[in-house]
């Protein structure tokens, strides 16, 4: 699916993990900020400098960015195919390579079934999102059927 030729008809992002990640990131930065502020007044005899405090806040920010990356997944589907962005990578898959759109029993997220027993995890459609995930799967399957003429 190229961005220039295919306008997405469906865009899905997870809901619950985005809220939890945002709250956790703020909490992590706050905790590391408080620890950094209190770092100078320690009875251990160790002398902490301002650079140590800045480093502590920096570590908190890095951890918060890592937590926020969990909110990165997105699915964009159009007439030409599907673009799946998970935490670390983005894959574009044309509909003619998709054999099915499934949500296996007990799985945390949906997946696109590909030839040779391969699949692409669709972390944007998560079981934790309940009805939001059900609506997204219905729409994704509708697009799949319209593009391939197949039944899922």
C-alpha positions in Angstrom: 0.0 0.0 0.0 1.7 3.2 -1.1 0.8 6.4 0.6 0.5 8.3 -2.7 -2.0 5.9 -4.4 -4.2 4.5 -1.6 -6.2 6.6 0.8 -6.8 4.6 4.0 -10.4 3.6 4.5 -9.7 2.2 8.0 -7.3 3.6 10.6 -7.1 1.8 13.9 -5.0 2.4 17.0 -5.2 0.6 20.3 -7.1 2.5 23.0 -6.3 0.9 26.4 -2.6 0.5 26.0 -2.3 4.2 24.8 -4.0 5.4 28.0 -2.0 3.1 30.3 1.3 4.0 28.5 0.6 7.8 28.8 -0.2 7.5 32.5 2.8 5.3 33.2 5.2 7.6 31.3 4.0 10.6 33.3 4.3 8.6 36.6 7.8 7.4 35.7 9.0 10.9 34.9 7.5 12.2 38.1 9.1 9.5 40.2 12.5 10.0 38.6 12.1 13.8 39.0 11.4 13.4 42.8 14.3 11.0 43.2 16.6 13.4 41.4 15.4 16.3 43.6 16.0 14.2 46.8 19.3 12.8 45.6 21.4 15.6 47.2 20.0 14.9 50.6 21.1 11.4 51.2 22.4 10.1 54.6 24.7 7.5 52.9 27.7 9.7 52.7 27.8 9.7 49.0 28.0 13.1 47.4 25.7 13.6 44.4 26.2 16.5 42.0 23.8 18.4 39.9 25.0 16.3 36.9 23.8 13.1 38.8 20.4 14.7 39.3 20.1 15.7 35.6 21.2 12.1 34.6 18.5 10.7 36.8 15.8 12.8 35.1 17.3 11.8 31.7 17.0 8.1 32.6 13.4 8.7 33.6 12.7 10.4 30.3 14.4 7.5 28.4 12.3 4.9 30.2 9.1 7.0 29.6 9.9 7.1 25.9 10.3 3.3 25.9 6.9 3.0 27.6 5.3 5.4 25.1 6.6 3.3 22.2 4.0 0.7 23.3 1.3 3.1 22.2 2.8 3.3 18.7 0.9 0.5 16.9 -1.4 1.5 14.0 -3.3 -0.2 11.2 -4.1 1.6 8.0 -6.1 -0.4 5.4 -7.3 0.7 2.0 -8.2 -0.7 -1.4 -4.6 -1.6 -2.3 -3.6 -3.3 1.0 -2.7 -2.9 4.6 0.0 -1.0 6.5 0.7 -2.4 9.9 2.9 -0.4 12.2 3.9 -2.2 15.4 6.3 -1.2 18.1 9.5 -1.4 16.1 8.6 -1.8 12.4 6.1 -0.9 9.7 5.0 -3.4 7.1 3.0 -2.8 4.0 1.2 -5.9 2.7 -0.9 -5.9 -0.6 -4.3 -7.6 -0.3 -3.3 -10.3 -2.8 -0.7 -11.6 -0.3 -3.2 -11.8 2.6 -4.8 -15.2 3.0 -7.0 -14.2 5.9 -7.6 -11.8 8.8 -7.8 -13.7 12.0 -8.0 -13.2 15.8 -6.9 -16.5 17.3 -8.5 -17.7 20.5 -6.6 -16.3 23.5 -4.3 -14.2 21.4 -3.6 -10.6 22.6 -4.0 -9.1 19.1 -5.2 -9.8 15.5 -3.0 -11.0 12.7 -2.8 -11.1 8.9 -2.3 -14.6 7.6 0.3 -14.8 4.8 1.5 -17.6 2.5 3.9 -20.3 3.8 2.4 -20.2 7.4 3.7 -16.7 8.0 1.7 -13.9 9.6 1.9 -10.3 10.6 0.8 -9.4 14.1 -1.6 -6.5 14.1 -1.0 -4.9 17.5 -3.3 -2.1 16.8 -6.3 -4.4 17.2 -6.0 -5.7 20.8 -8.2 -8.0 22.8 -8.0 -5.6 25.7 -10.0 -3.0 23.7 -13.1 -5.2 23.7 -15.9 -3.7 21.5 -13.4 -1.4 19.7 -11.4 -4.4 18.6 -14.6 -6.2 17.4 -15.6 -3.2 15.3 -12.1 -2.9 13.9 -12.0 -6.6 12.9 -15.4 -6.4 11.2 -14.3 -3.4 9.2 -10.9 -4.9 8.3 -12.6 -8.2 7.2 -15.1 -6.2 5.1 -12.2 -4.4 3.4 -10.4 -7.7 2.9 -13.5 -9.3 1.3 -14.1 -6.3 -0.9 -10.4 -6.3 -2.1 -10.0 -10.0 -2.7 -13.5 -11.3 -3.3 -12.7 -14.0 -0.7 -14.4 -15.0 2.5 -12.3 -14.8 5.7 
